[in-house]
Amino acid sequence: MIKAFVVDDEPLARDELAYLLRRTKQVEIVGEAESIDDAIGKIFEVEVDVLFLDIQLAGESGLDLASKILQQKHRPEIVFATAFDEYALKAFDLHAIDYLLKPFDETRVQTTIQKLAKILRTKKNMNGAKISNRTEGNDRLAITVDERIVIINVNELLYIGTIDGKTIVVTEKNKYQVSEPLISFERKLQSHQILRVHRAFLINIYAIVEIEPWFHSTYNLIMKDGEKVPVSRTYTKDLKQLLDF
């Protein structure tokens, strides 16, 4: 069962969402709160897979709570559930996996749960395979850029590609051109959430925003920075198995 926590200052809306989540028969409601302080006091006392979060709380913003949650090492996924659509872009900047609008539509809620279930299965698969080998302190990668050594956080890595014969390392904030070949990075990052999807690209699976079908059973991956990374037929099977689609 997916363990969900609901934060909304409107009891009726909170009850409605909890009811629809239970109706999926895949969700257990493990907690509820009506304010940021109330939520913070409860969320880390129970095991939570996903936080359903209203944006406009009484005198507060759910976006602030999402920012606090992101600072935690072991954090739940976030789904915003609100009556206002103008915050969608900001929500996805905070790594929300979905954005539900009030009044809630049951079919739409079910779609969210299906999406969430796939994400959680992916996390479990990765934890049981490559990521299980990770140890504290190896989440940083040293790269040489113009005779400087730059340290980047592997979790902030989006993708690494070979473009026009040059290796480009792309993170959430920067792009670096390096002389090190792609195969070298593949070896260094084999115990992380990094996957080869093309002879010229390695990607962070958690930086994928959308999977776009392309020609002849290939795909394009839409990454967090909006760029498209191709998936060749050679690596399609591995990607499908990992992400369960």
Secondary structure, DSSP 8 states (H G I E B T S, - for coil): -EEEEEE-S-HHHHHHHHHHHHHTTSEEEEEEESSHHHHHHHHTTS--SEEEE-SEETTEEHHHHHHHHHTSSS--EEEEEES-GGGHHHHHHTT-SEEEESS--HHHHHHHHHHHHHHHHHHHHHHHTGGGG--TT--EEEEEETTEEEEEEGGGEEEEEEETTEEEEEESS-EEEESS-HHHHHHHTTTTTEEEEETTEEEEGGGEEEEEE-STT-EEEEETTS-EEEE-HHHHHHHHHHHT-
